């Protein structure tokens, strides 16, 4: 059985490959949905010797099936957002320490000690529903911060502006994490020049505004907050790990998470670096669900393992990946 030490001590590609193969065989034998899906494919599991050969489960399965290696009640079930009538993803988590270890270690790697950072969260659409994995993470970061200003801000933009100004004057390292439309709403009413501020957008207009290309969005936010770059988070309900972009839309992931790009017409084919295609994620923290997920995002991976997200598939099922989804 894969342990937390196995996953969170990964240092290189060889370590990653060893753990990924072991986890694949474990999940193939204990995750009935994953096993059934793989058996439909022209794949001989005994011939899989590298993580690039592992089949990826279409992410839509999280909307229609219980994706689990354990037959027991979960500690918590994270759910995706969705408009009325839409089916939502459910990610059953049987050991929250996997999630906590993953996001705490990743956050420290990218941003430093949480105790020294003020965390301000502008996440109204997430706060207004149950089951958000992002809110679980932000709750933990706010509690771990030693800065009394760390808090949520729903629609109280005046209070947020005053807090930002106060933290700027005190020269305290500050991260403002916001859903995209809420950050835009804020800078339409308030402007501040806070060059040291880290503004992190979590993506999504949630039906509140028209979608914008990243360059236009980041230009508006940079002007509104007086910063040079906008950071971003790449995460989702179905994952227990996340990547971060420190600017320019280029993301990096922790060592236990890898991004691969598949051919959109042949989901079993992994494309070389620099090619655009469907994003596949290996998240080795997903021990008790599925660590090998074919997302509906489109993107590219570069030679240095950084990656960018360039769009999403439309609502139609991805070709070749819709077996058993219904």
Secondary structure as UniProt FT lines:
FT   HELIX           4..8
FT   HELIX           13..30
FT   HELIX           32..40
FT   HELIX           45..47
FT   HELIX           51..53
FT   STRAND          57..58
FT   TURN            59..60
FT   HELIX           61..64
FT   STRAND          76..79
FT   TURN            84..85
FT   STRAND          90..93
FT   HELIX           96..111
FT   HELIX           114..116
FT   STRAND          118..122
FT   HELIX           124..127
FT   HELIX           133..144
FT   TURN            148..149
FT   STRAND          151..152
FT   HELIX           157..170
FT   STRAND          174..178
FT   HELIX           180..189
FT   TURN            195..196
FT   STRAND          198..201
FT   TURN            206..207
FT   HELIX           214..225
FT   STRAND          231..234
FT   TURN            237..238
FT   STRAND          243..245
FT   TURN            248..249
FT   STRAND          251..252
FT   TURN            255..256
FT   STRAND          257..263
FT   TURN            264..265
FT   STRAND          266..270
FT   TURN            273..274
FT   STRAND          276..283
FT   TURN            284..285
FT   TURN            287..288
FT   STRAND          292..301
FT   TURN            303..304
FT   STRAND          307..312
FT   TURN            319..320
FT   TURN            323..324
//
